[in-house]
Amino acid sequence: GETAELATVVQANIALINNAQREHQEFMTSVEAVANEHAAVLSALPMNGVAVFPADSDFCHVWRAAADGRRIIDFVLASPGNQISAAVTGQLLPNGKLQIKTEKGSIEVQLNTLGQHNLRNALAASAVALAAGLELQNIQLGLESFMPVHGRMQAKMLTSNHTVIDDSYNANPDSVRAAIDALKQSGLEAWLVLGDMGEVGEQGPAFHQEVGAYAAQQGITKLFTLGEQCQFAVQGFNDALNKQALTQSALHFKDVDQLLENLNHALGSREADDSVYLNILVKGSRFMRMERVVQALLEEAKTCS
């Protein structure tokens, strides 16, 4: 009920629901409950307000009902298996640009972010901007000038062939999967450094085991984890590798210094072959302070340079 109370305070004219994910599951035990909570922000809009949400969500019917006659600007990222129509439609072009089609015309945007989830974020931002009356040219300039904020898919060079992807700000099962997908789009070897995901309630072990298995299935070659719950991510990762008859390569730590010692040792062992490029994704919930790992890696790289 917090969303309804906050919406009354804010009194917005435009409201965006970006998605409904497995977040705050300690308090809301299903994604449907999250979607219904989000819907309260649409119900609080004035009748001349604008509701913005994804057209391809399983819960868009909930949000359409909550909009209840208000103007809707929905958005969708098109793909071969997803041809749903929407007011704002995006498509990733072969040249790496995002084409955005609207009733006002279309633009092509070169984003400075990684991952399909950030393509969807760009479409959501475009829909909100259109609701606010911005022209397409200004939307294009805004999107192309955007740089990732601290802890959100920031690529930072460690060496000429090692890059750390700082996505340390927060984590839930779905955002971890999205970050892994973004990491693998590069086609390079990838490692994952994962801290505990918070607010997962009784489903914590299952959620952590799930993301560990997903990392292995997506070709992540090494997993380093930190915290209490992440031991289950290691279990899921190694079980998935066993099914593929591959060598287990996941390690769990309760101490960040031990994790860093092992991570730096693993990096040092592969530096002899500087022809193989590597991306290292660092992610975890806010309370895990996984930015400590990012900062330590950057400082170690400076020391060794």
Contacts in CASP RR format, 6 or more apart in sequence:
PFRMAT RR
TARGET T0000
AUTHOR 0000-0000-0000
METHOD contacts of the structure
MODEL  1
GETAELATVVQANIALINNAQREHQEFMTSVEAVANEHAAVLSALPMNGV
AVFPADSDFCHVWRAAADGRRIIDFVLASPGNQISAAVTGQLLPNGKLQI
KTEKGSIEVQLNTLGQHNLRNALAASAVALAAGLELQNIQLGLESFMPVH
GRMQAKMLTSNHTVIDDSYNANPDSVRAAIDALKQSGLEAWLVLGDMGEV
GEQGPAFHQEVGAYAAQQGITKLFTLGEQCQFAVQGFNDALNKQALTQSA
LHFKDVDQLLENLNHALGSREADDSVYLNILVKGSRFMRMERVVQALLEE
AKTCS
1 37 0 8 1.000
1 40 0 8 1.000
2 37 0 8 1.000
3 37 0 8 1.000
3 38 0 8 1.000
3 40 0 8 1.000
3 41 0 8 1.000
4 40 0 8 1.000
4 41 0 8 1.000
4 43 0 8 1.000
4 44 0 8 1.000
6 41 0 8 1.000
7 15 0 8 1.000
7 40 0 8 1.000
7 41 0 8 1.000
7 43 0 8 1.000
7 44 0 8 1.000
8 44 0 8 1.000
11 44 0 8 1.000
11 46 0 8 1.000
12 41 0 8 1.000
12 44 0 8 1.000
12 45 0 8 1.000
13 45 0 8 1.000
13 46 0 8 1.000
13 48 0 8 1.000
13 49 0 8 1.000
13 50 0 8 1.000
14 45 0 8 1.000
14 49 0 8 1.000
14 50 0 8 1.000
14 52 0 8 1.000
14 128 0 8 1.000
14 131 0 8 1.000
14 132 0 8 1.000
15 41 0 8 1.000
15 42 0 8 1.000
15 44 0 8 1.000
15 45 0 8 1.000
15 49 0 8 1.000
15 50 0 8 1.000
15 51 0 8 1.000
15 52 0 8 1.000
16 52 0 8 1.000
16 53 0 8 1.000
16 124 0 8 1.000
16 127 0 8 1.000
16 128 0 8 1.000
17 38 0 8 1.000
17 39 0 8 1.000
17 41 0 8 1.000
17 42 0 8 1.000
17 51 0 8 1.000
17 52 0 8 1.000
17 53 0 8 1.000
17 54 0 8 1.000
17 63 0 8 1.000
18 53 0 8 1.000
18 54 0 8 1.000
18 120 0 8 1.000
18 121 0 8 1.000
18 124 0 8 1.000
19 54 0 8 1.000
19 57 0 8 1.000
19 120 0 8 1.000
19 174 0 8 1.000
20 31 0 8 1.000
20 32 0 8 1.000
20 34 0 8 1.000
20 35 0 8 1.000
20 38 0 8 1.000
20 57 0 8 1.000
20 58 0 8 1.000
20 59 0 8 1.000
21 31 0 8 1.000
21 34 0 8 1.000
21 172 0 8 1.000
21 173 0 8 1.000
21 174 0 8 1.000
21 175 0 8 1.000
22 31 0 8 1.000
22 34 0 8 1.000
22 172 0 8 1.000
22 173 0 8 1.000
22 174 0 8 1.000
22 207 0 8 1.000
23 34 0 8 1.000
23 172 0 8 1.000
23 174 0 8 1.000
23 199 0 8 1.000
24 34 0 8 1.000
24 199 0 8 1.000
25 172 0 8 1.000
25 199 0 8 1.000
25 200 0 8 1.000
25 201 0 8 1.000
25 203 0 8 1.000
25 207 0 8 1.000
26 198 0 8 1.000
26 199 0 8 1.000
26 200 0 8 1.000
26 201 0 8 1.000
27 199 0 8 1.000
28 34 0 8 1.000
28 37 0 8 1.000
31 58 0 8 1.000
31 59 0 8 1.000
32 59 0 8 1.000
32 62 0 8 1.000
35 57 0 8 1.000
35 58 0 8 1.000
35 59 0 8 1.000
35 62 0 8 1.000
35 63 0 8 1.000
36 62 0 8 1.000
38 63 0 8 1.000
39 62 0 8 1.000
39 63 0 8 1.000
39 65 0 8 1.000
39 66 0 8 1.000
40 66 0 8 1.000
42 51 0 8 1.000
42 53 0 8 1.000
42 63 0 8 1.000
42 66 0 8 1.000
42 67 0 8 1.000
42 68 0 8 1.000
42 70 0 8 1.000
43 66 0 8 1.000
43 68 0 8 1.000
45 51 0 8 1.000
45 67 0 8 1.000
45 70 0 8 1.000
47 69 0 8 1.000
47 70 0 8 1.000
48 70 0 8 1.000
48 71 0 8 1.000
49 70 0 8 1.000
49 71 0 8 1.000
50 70 0 8 1.000
50 71 0 8 1.000
50 72 0 8 1.000
50 73 0 8 1.000
50 131 0 8 1.000
51 63 0 8 1.000
51 66 0 8 1.000
51 67 0 8 1.000
51 70 0 8 1.000
51 71 0 8 1.000
51 72 0 8 1.000
51 73 0 8 1.000
52 72 0 8 1.000
52 73 0 8 1.000
52 74 0 8 1.000
52 75 0 8 1.000
52 124 0 8 1.000
52 127 0 8 1.000
52 128 0 8 1.000
52 131 0 8 1.000
53 60 0 8 1.000
53 63 0 8 1.000
53 72 0 8 1.000
53 74 0 8 1.000
53 75 0 8 1.000
54 60 0 8 1.000
54 74 0 8 1.000
54 75 0 8 1.000
54 76 0 8 1.000
54 120 0 8 1.000
54 124 0 8 1.000
55 74 0 8 1.000
55 75 0 8 1.000
55 76 0 8 1.000
55 84 0 8 1.000
55 85 0 8 1.000
55 86 0 8 1.000
55 87 0 8 1.000
56 76 0 8 1.000
56 77 0 8 1.000
56 82 0 8 1.000
56 84 0 8 1.000
56 86 0 8 1.000
57 63 0 8 1.000
60 74 0 8 1.000
64 72 0 8 1.000
71 131 0 8 1.000
72 87 0 8 1.000
73 87 0 8 1.000
73 88 0 8 1.000
73 127 0 8 1.000
73 128 0 8 1.000
73 130 0 8 1.000
73 131 0 8 1.000
74 86 0 8 1.000
74 87 0 8 1.000
74 88 0 8 1.000
74 127 0 8 1.000
75 86 0 8 1.000
75 87 0 8 1.000
75 88 0 8 1.000
75 89 0 8 1.000
75 90 0 8 1.000
75 120 0 8 1.000
75 123 0 8 1.000
75 124 0 8 1.000
75 126 0 8 1.000
75 127 0 8 1.000
76 82 0 8 1.000
76 84 0 8 1.000
76 85 0 8 1.000
76 86 0 8 1.000
76 88 0 8 1.000
76 89 0 8 1.000
76 90 0 8 1.000
76 123 0 8 1.000
77 89 0 8 1.000
77 90 0 8 1.000
77 91 0 8 1.000
77 92 0 8 1.000
77 116 0 8 1.000
77 119 0 8 1.000
77 120 0 8 1.000
77 123 0 8 1.000
78 84 0 8 1.000
78 89 0 8 1.000
78 90 0 8 1.000
78 91 0 8 1.000
87 102 0 8 1.000
87 103 0 8 1.000
87 127 0 8 1.000
87 130 0 8 1.000
88 100 0 8 1.000
88 101 0 8 1.000
88 102 0 8 1.000
88 123 0 8 1.000
88 126 0 8 1.000
88 127 0 8 1.000
88 130 0 8 1.000
89 100 0 8 1.000
89 101 0 8 1.000
89 102 0 8 1.000
89 123 0 8 1.000
90 98 0 8 1.000
90 99 0 8 1.000
90 100 0 8 1.000
90 101 0 8 1.000
90 119 0 8 1.000
90 123 0 8 1.000
91 98 0 8 1.000
91 99 0 8 1.000
91 101 0 8 1.000
92 98 0 8 1.000
92 99 0 8 1.000
92 116 0 8 1.000
92 119 0 8 1.000
93 99 0 8 1.000
93 108 0 8 1.000
96 110 0 8 1.000
97 108 0 8 1.000
97 109 0 8 1.000
97 110 0 8 1.000
98 108 0 8 1.000
98 109 0 8 1.000
98 110 0 8 1.000
98 111 0 8 1.000
98 119 0 8 1.000
98 122 0 8 1.000
98 123 0 8 1.000
99 106 0 8 1.000
99 107 0 8 1.000
99 108 0 8 1.000
99 109 0 8 1.000
100 106 0 8 1.000
100 107 0 8 1.000
100 108 0 8 1.000
100 109 0 8 1.000
100 122 0 8 1.000
100 123 0 8 1.000
100 126 0 8 1.000
100 136 0 8 1.000
100 139 0 8 1.000
102 126 0 8 1.000
102 130 0 8 1.000
102 136 0 8 1.000
104 130 0 8 1.000
104 135 0 8 1.000
104 136 0 8 1.000
105 136 0 8 1.000
106 136 0 8 1.000
107 136 0 8 1.000
107 137 0 8 1.000
107 139 0 8 1.000
107 140 0 8 1.000
108 140 0 8 1.000
109 122 0 8 1.000
109 140 0 8 1.000
109 143 0 8 1.000
109 144 0 8 1.000
110 144 0 8 1.000
111 118 0 8 1.000
111 119 0 8 1.000
111 122 0 8 1.000
111 143 0 8 1.000
111 144 0 8 1.000
111 146 0 8 1.000
112 144 0 8 1.000
112 146 0 8 1.000
112 147 0 8 1.000
112 148 0 8 1.000
113 121 0 8 1.000
113 122 0 8 1.000
113 146 0 8 1.000
113 148 0 8 1.000
113 153 0 8 1.000
114 153 0 8 1.000
114 155 0 8 1.000
114 165 0 8 1.000
114 182 0 8 1.000
114 183 0 8 1.000
114 185 0 8 1.000
115 153 0 8 1.000
115 178 0 8 1.000
115 181 0 8 1.000
115 182 0 8 1.000
115 185 0 8 1.000
116 178 0 8 1.000
116 181 0 8 1.000
116 182 0 8 1.000
116 185 0 8 1.000
117 175 0 8 1.000
117 178 0 8 1.000
117 181 0 8 1.000
117 182 0 8 1.000
118 153 0 8 1.000
118 182 0 8 1.000
122 143 0 8 1.000
125 139 0 8 1.000
125 143 0 8 1.000
126 139 0 8 1.000
126 143 0 8 1.000
129 138 0 8 1.000
129 139 0 8 1.000
130 139 0 8 1.000
148 154 0 8 1.000
149 169 0 8 1.000
150 166 0 8 1.000
150 169 0 8 1.000
150 291 0 8 1.000
151 166 0 8 1.000
151 167 0 8 1.000
151 168 0 8 1.000
151 169 0 8 1.000
151 291 0 8 1.000
151 294 0 8 1.000
152 166 0 8 1.000
152 167 0 8 1.000
152 169 0 8 1.000
153 165 0 8 1.000
153 166 0 8 1.000
153 167 0 8 1.000
153 179 0 8 1.000
153 182 0 8 1.000
154 165 0 8 1.000
154 166 0 8 1.000
154 167 0 8 1.000
155 163 0 8 1.000
155 164 0 8 1.000
155 165 0 8 1.000
155 166 0 8 1.000
156 163 0 8 1.000
156 164 0 8 1.000
156 165 0 8 1.000
156 166 0 8 1.000
156 294 0 8 1.000
156 298 0 8 1.000
157 163 0 8 1.000
157 301 0 8 1.000
158 164 0 8 1.000
158 267 0 8 1.000
158 280 0 8 1.000
158 297 0 8 1.000
158 298 0 8 1.000
158 300 0 8 1.000
158 301 0 8 1.000
159 271 0 8 1.000
159 274 0 8 1.000
159 301 0 8 1.000
159 304 0 8 1.000
159 305 0 8 1.000
160 274 0 8 1.000
161 274 0 8 1.000
161 275 0 8 1.000
161 276 0 8 1.000
161 277 0 8 1.000
161 278 0 8 1.000
162 267 0 8 1.000
162 271 0 8 1.000
162 277 0 8 1.000
162 278 0 8 1.000
162 280 0 8 1.000
162 301 0 8 1.000
163 277 0 8 1.000
163 278 0 8 1.000
163 279 0 8 1.000
163 280 0 8 1.000
164 279 0 8 1.000
164 280 0 8 1.000
164 281 0 8 1.000
164 282 0 8 1.000
164 294 0 8 1.000
164 297 0 8 1.000
164 298 0 8 1.000
165 179 0 8 1.000
165 182 0 8 1.000
165 183 0 8 1.000
165 279 0 8 1.000
165 280 0 8 1.000
165 281 0 8 1.000
165 282 0 8 1.000
166 282 0 8 1.000
166 291 0 8 1.000
166 294 0 8 1.000
167 179 0 8 1.000
167 281 0 8 1.000
167 282 0 8 1.000
167 283 0 8 1.000
167 284 0 8 1.000
168 282 0 8 1.000
168 283 0 8 1.000
168 284 0 8 1.000
168 289 0 8 1.000
168 290 0 8 1.000
168 291 0 8 1.000
168 293 0 8 1.000
168 294 0 8 1.000
169 286 0 8 1.000
169 291 0 8 1.000
170 284 0 8 1.000
170 285 0 8 1.000
170 286 0 8 1.000
171 194 0 8 1.000
171 195 0 8 1.000
171 197 0 8 1.000
171 198 0 8 1.000
171 283 0 8 1.000
171 284 0 8 1.000
171 285 0 8 1.000
172 197 0 8 1.000
172 198 0 8 1.000
172 199 0 8 1.000
172 200 0 8 1.000
172 285 0 8 1.000
173 197 0 8 1.000
173 200 0 8 1.000
173 207 0 8 1.000
173 210 0 8 1.000
173 211 0 8 1.000
175 283 0 8 1.000
176 194 0 8 1.000
176 197 0 8 1.000
176 211 0 8 1.000
176 214 0 8 1.000
176 283 0 8 1.000
176 284 0 8 1.000
177 211 0 8 1.000
177 214 0 8 1.000
179 281 0 8 1.000
179 283 0 8 1.000
180 192 0 8 1.000
180 211 0 8 1.000
180 214 0 8 1.000
180 215 0 8 1.000
180 218 0 8 1.000
180 220 0 8 1.000
180 281 0 8 1.000
181 218 0 8 1.000
183 190 0 8 1.000
183 192 0 8 1.000
183 220 0 8 1.000
183 279 0 8 1.000
183 281 0 8 1.000
184 190 0 8 1.000
184 218 0 8 1.000
184 219 0 8 1.000
184 220 0 8 1.000
186 279 0 8 1.000
188 277 0 8 1.000
188 278 0 8 1.000
188 279 0 8 1.000
189 221 0 8 1.000
189 276 0 8 1.000
189 277 0 8 1.000
189 278 0 8 1.000
189 279 0 8 1.000
190 219 0 8 1.000
190 220 0 8 1.000
190 221 0 8 1.000
190 278 0 8 1.000
190 279 0 8 1.000
190 280 0 8 1.000
190 281 0 8 1.000
191 220 0 8 1.000
191 221 0 8 1.000
191 222 0 8 1.000
191 223 0 8 1.000
191 224 0 8 1.000
191 266 0 8 1.000
191 278 0 8 1.000
191 279 0 8 1.000
191 280 0 8 1.000
191 281 0 8 1.000
192 215 0 8 1.000
192 220 0 8 1.000
192 222 0 8 1.000
192 223 0 8 1.000
192 224 0 8 1.000
192 280 0 8 1.000
192 281 0 8 1.000
192 283 0 8 1.000
193 224 0 8 1.000
193 225 0 8 1.000
193 226 0 8 1.000
193 259 0 8 1.000
193 263 0 8 1.000
193 280 0 8 1.000
193 281 0 8 1.000
193 282 0 8 1.000
193 283 0 8 1.000
193 290 0 8 1.000
193 293 0 8 1.000
194 211 0 8 1.000
194 212 0 8 1.000
194 215 0 8 1.000
194 223 0 8 1.000
194 224 0 8 1.000
194 225 0 8 1.000
194 226 0 8 1.000
194 230 0 8 1.000
194 233 0 8 1.000
194 283 0 8 1.000
194 284 0 8 1.000
195 225 0 8 1.000
195 226 0 8 1.000
195 227 0 8 1.000
195 230 0 8 1.000
195 283 0 8 1.000
195 284 0 8 1.000
195 285 0 8 1.000
195 288 0 8 1.000
195 290 0 8 1.000
196 208 0 8 1.000
196 226 0 8 1.000
196 227 0 8 1.000
196 228 0 8 1.000
196 229 0 8 1.000
196 230 0 8 1.000
196 284 0 8 1.000
196 285 0 8 1.000
196 287 0 8 1.000
196 288 0 8 1.000
197 204 0 8 1.000
197 207 0 8 1.000
197 208 0 8 1.000
197 211 0 8 1.000
197 229 0 8 1.000
197 284 0 8 1.000
197 285 0 8 1.000
198 229 0 8 1.000
198 285 0 8 1.000
198 287 0 8 1.000
199 285 0 8 1.000
200 207 0 8 1.000
200 208 0 8 1.000
200 229 0 8 1.000
204 229 0 8 1.000
204 232 0 8 1.000
205 229 0 8 1.000
205 232 0 8 1.000
206 232 0 8 1.000
208 229 0 8 1.000
208 230 0 8 1.000
208 231 0 8 1.000
208 232 0 8 1.000
208 233 0 8 1.000
209 232 0 8 1.000
209 233 0 8 1.000
209 235 0 8 1.000
209 236 0 8 1.000
209 239 0 8 1.000
210 236 0 8 1.000
211 233 0 8 1.000
212 223 0 8 1.000
212 233 0 8 1.000
212 234 0 8 1.000
212 236 0 8 1.000
212 237 0 8 1.000
212 240 0 8 1.000
212 250 0 8 1.000
213 236 0 8 1.000
213 237 0 8 1.000
213 239 0 8 1.000
213 240 0 8 1.000
215 223 0 8 1.000
215 233 0 8 1.000
215 237 0 8 1.000
216 223 0 8 1.000
216 236 0 8 1.000
216 237 0 8 1.000
216 238 0 8 1.000
216 240 0 8 1.000
216 241 0 8 1.000
216 244 0 8 1.000
216 246 0 8 1.000
216 250 0 8 1.000
217 240 0 8 1.000
220 237 0 8 1.000
221 249 0 8 1.000
222 249 0 8 1.000
222 250 0 8 1.000
222 266 0 8 1.000
223 233 0 8 1.000
223 234 0 8 1.000
223 237 0 8 1.000
223 249 0 8 1.000
223 250 0 8 1.000
223 251 0 8 1.000
224 250 0 8 1.000
224 251 0 8 1.000
224 253 0 8 1.000
224 259 0 8 1.000
224 262 0 8 1.000
224 263 0 8 1.000
225 231 0 8 1.000
225 233 0 8 1.000
225 234 0 8 1.000
225 250 0 8 1.000
225 251 0 8 1.000
225 252 0 8 1.000
225 253 0 8 1.000
225 259 0 8 1.000
226 252 0 8 1.000
226 253 0 8 1.000
226 254 0 8 1.000
226 256 0 8 1.000
226 259 0 8 1.000
226 288 0 8 1.000
226 290 0 8 1.000
226 293 0 8 1.000
227 252 0 8 1.000
227 253 0 8 1.000
227 254 0 8 1.000
227 288 0 8 1.000
228 254 0 8 1.000
230 252 0 8 1.000
231 252 0 8 1.000
233 250 0 8 1.000
233 252 0 8 1.000
234 250 0 8 1.000
234 251 0 8 1.000
234 252 0 8 1.000
237 248 0 8 1.000
237 250 0 8 1.000
238 248 0 8 1.000
238 250 0 8 1.000
241 247 0 8 1.000
241 248 0 8 1.000
241 249 0 8 1.000
241 250 0 8 1.000
242 248 0 8 1.000
251 259 0 8 1.000
251 262 0 8 1.000
253 259 0 8 1.000
253 262 0 8 1.000
256 292 0 8 1.000
256 293 0 8 1.000
259 293 0 8 1.000
260 293 0 8 1.000
260 296 0 8 1.000
260 297 0 8 1.000
263 293 0 8 1.000
263 297 0 8 1.000
264 297 0 8 1.000
264 300 0 8 1.000
270 276 0 8 1.000
270 278 0 8 1.000
280 297 0 8 1.000
282 290 0 8 1.000
282 291 0 8 1.000
282 293 0 8 1.000
282 294 0 8 1.000
282 297 0 8 1.000
283 290 0 8 1.000
284 290 0 8 1.000
END
